[in-house]
């Protein structure tokens, strides 16, 4: 079994016809047919139902296609990534992807720390969600990403940086906004408010019946305490959620670093629950060799040290 036989089979299976597939692959139809027959005889299994018009896959053919397609995709990715790995880095360029919620926090400070070390480094920032960072790393659209979700991708190394606490964002006129800061707010005190949800990526939640299959991150925080807010509304992103809070339309929970946003209209208050946190990850291609990425990681640790922030010290592969 070789890779071209497998590729030919996948193209025929997708096209549903030898003539169409032969055109796509730019080879003759008899030669294509011979390759697929060889594959079938090596497997000892018929993959195509040639008597059916239009041609279909046998049950074994469907099974084989489902097994082979992801392997070919992975091979293709490995080829592209290896070629990129062997290319010299674009000198003095670093493209950083980030989720909106990290921009308000330490990102500007981390970048200026890297710039102190490399004044000529040209840094480009791209807002991109955690999930899209995985493919943007592979396509070379970004060199490094900062996100908040754990992903399982063999090509990507995720460096866990730290847990950040959520705080509750309340309109200034909310009765809880006048509470002294040292008395935290409990989730059960927020059940009558409209909770504004803003996460676009669902949590890959464990099928735990205790959490009602909750896949929104904020709802999940309540569900872990066996609570469910009565009223919710969903918006596109965290900035809109904070805009609605400022307009008195409801409340929301945001990572602590956002508590500098719209402080004239929004009161941010500590939550009583210490487990109400959100992780921050640095995402990079596994085994990449761009020296600026390690500098960025060290600058992040340096900012944490200077601010006395607890973090998890990990190294790049
Ligand atoms: C942080 O808040 O920990 C953080 C923000 C942006 C990039 C890296 C870390």
Boltz pocket constraint, residues with backbone or C-beta under 6 A from the ligand:
constraints:
  - pocket:
      binder: B
      contacts: [[A, 102], [A, 103], [A, 105], [A, 106], [A, 107], [A, 110], [A, 146], [A, 161], [A, 162], [A, 257], [A, 280], [A, 300]]
      max_distance: 6.0
